[in-house]
Structures are given as C-alpha cells and as structure tokens.
Amino acid sequence: MKNIFSMMLCMALLSSLYYCSDQGVSPDQREYIIPEENISYYDDLLPMLEGKCGFECHSGNPEIVEIPFLRKEEFIDFQISVTGDVLVDTLLHQIDPTRAPLYIIVTKFNPYIGIETMPPFPRSPLTDNQIKGIKQWIAEGAPD
C-alpha cells in the first residue's frame, strides 16, 4: 500500500511539473525574468539569450553566423569587424553601460549590420526587464 501511495504521489508531482512548465511554448516566447542585481551571465542571461536569440542565428556554426555568443567571453572580447568596437569593454562600459555596443544593439538599432534591434522580427523582442538586466550586468562588470 505504501508503494502505491508513493507512486501516486510521484505521478501527481510529475504531472504538476508538466502543466506548470513552459511545455508547448516556443523558447523565444518563454518568460525569462532577470534579477535586478547580482546578475550572472551563465545563470540569468545565457538561458534568455539562447531562448530569445536562438541557435539558428548564434549557433557557433561559422556557416550560419560569425558571432556565436554562447560563452561570456564572446561578448567581452568580440571586436566588431567594421569598427573594431568591443561589444562590452568592462572598464569603459561599466561606467556607462548605455554606450556598450551590446546595449545599443538590443535597445535601438544594430548599426553594424543595418537592421533593427536584436533579436530581429519575427522573434519576440526583449522585455524591459531583460534589457535592464543586460544593462545592469554590464554595470556590474559583466560577471560570470
């Protein structure tokens, strides 16, 4: 009897996890909430960027795109070939995150390839919370 009860409880928990999850929702439509401070690239930003920006654009496959953006170092060290700007210069942009090319690309316009903000249509745009999270992450020195 005890085993049946345990099994039933387990099934109930599993089914509640299924119905409370993002099942059936495309990754770019999921809600990614970024904390207001102490933002971690790998814990907070990367899951959102993978879901919102997608692997078909930033996959790490050079035949698809030249900027994979899967590791934090690719944001910090990546030089934009047209201008030589670095997406996030921690010394310079920590003082004013709004001047970081990464922030400009997700808020205003992507001047480097001449299209709208990232991610482009038809993907859903970043929310105010996600944009503020990127800005705060830069202001905090772009930690892991």
C-alpha positions in Angstrom: 0.0 0.0 0.0 2.8 2.3 0.9 4.4 1.8 -2.6 1.2 2.6 -4.4 0.8 5.8 -2.4 4.4 6.8 -3.2 3.9 6.0 -6.9 0.6 8.1 -7.0 2.3 11.0 -5.2 5.2 10.8 -7.7 2.8 10.8 -10.6 0.9 13.8 -9.2 4.2 15.8 -8.8 5.4 14.9 -12.3 2.1 15.9 -13.9 2.0 19.2 -11.9 5.5 20.0 -13.2 4.4 19.3 -16.7 1.4 21.6 -16.5 3.4 24.4 -14.7 6.3 24.3 -17.2 6.7 26.1 -20.5 5.7 23.0 -22.5 4.4 23.9 -25.9 5.7 27.4 -25.7 8.5 28.3 -28.2 11.8 29.3 -26.4 11.6 32.9 -27.6 8.1 33.2 -26.1 9.0 32.0 -22.7 9.2 34.4 -19.8 12.8 35.0 -18.7 13.0 37.2 -15.6 16.3 38.8 -14.9 17.0 39.8 -11.3 17.6 43.5 -10.5 21.1 43.0 -9.3 23.9 40.3 -8.9 23.2 39.2 -12.4 25.1 36.1 -13.6 25.8 35.6 -17.3 25.5 31.8 -17.1 22.6 31.6 -14.7 20.5 34.6 -15.8 21.4 35.9 -19.3 22.6 32.9 -21.2 19.3 31.0 -20.9 17.4 34.1 -22.0 19.7 34.7 -24.9 19.6 31.1 -26.0 15.8 31.2 -26.0 15.2 34.6 -27.4 18.0 34.8 -29.9 18.1 31.2 -30.9 20.7 28.7 -32.0 19.9 29.2 -35.7 21.4 32.7 -35.6 24.1 32.3 -32.8 24.9 28.7 -33.0 28.7 28.8 -33.2 28.5 27.4 -36.7 30.5 29.8 -38.9 28.4 28.8 -41.9 25.4 30.3 -40.1 26.9 33.3 -38.3 30.3 34.6 -37.3 29.2 35.5 -33.8 28.2 32.6 -31.6 27.6 34.4 -28.3 27.3 31.3 -26.3 30.2 32.0 -23.9 30.5 35.1 -21.9 34.0 35.8 -23.3 32.5 36.1 -26.7 30.6 39.2 -25.5 33.6 40.7 -23.7 36.3 40.1 -26.2 34.5 40.2 -29.5 35.6 43.0 -31.8 33.0 44.1 -34.3 34.9 43.9 -37.6 33.5 47.1 -39.2 34.5 49.4 -36.4 36.8 47.5 -34.1 34.5 48.3 -31.1 34.2 45.6 -28.4 30.7 44.6 -27.6 31.3 45.0 -23.9 34.5 46.7 -22.6 34.2 46.1 -18.9 36.4 49.0 -17.9 34.8 51.6 -20.2 31.2 50.4 -20.3 30.9 49.7 -16.6 30.9 53.4 -16.1 28.2 54.0 -18.7 26.5 50.7 -19.9 24.3 52.6 -22.4 27.4 53.2 -24.5 28.2 49.5 -24.9 27.5 48.3 -28.4 25.7 45.2 -26.9 23.3 47.5 -25.2 22.8 49.7 -28.3 22.1 46.6 -30.4 19.4 45.3 -28.1 17.7 48.7 -27.5 18.0 50.9 -30.5 19.3 49.6 -33.7 22.1 47.3 -35.0 24.3 49.7 -36.8 26.8 47.0 -37.6 24.5 45.1 -40.0 21.9 47.8 -40.6 18.8 46.1 -39.2 16.5 46.6 -36.2 17.3 45.7 -32.7 18.2 42.1 -31.7 16.5 39.7 -31.9 15.1 40.6 -35.2 11.5 40.0 -36.3 9.7 37.5 -36.2 11.3 36.6 -32.9 9.7 38.3 -29.9 11.6 41.4 -28.7 13.4 41.5 -25.3 11.3 42.8 -22.5 12.1 45.9 -20.4 13.2 43.6 -17.6 15.6 41.7 -19.9 17.1 44.9 -21.4 17.5 46.4 -17.9 19.2 43.1 -16.9 21.7 43.3 -19.7 22.4 47.0 -18.7 22.8 46.0 -15.0 25.0 43.1 -15.9 27.4 45.4 -17.8 27.3 47.9 -14.9 28.3 45.1 -12.5 31.4 44.4 -14.6 29.9 41.6 -16.7 30.4 38.7 -14.1 30.1 35.0 -14.8 
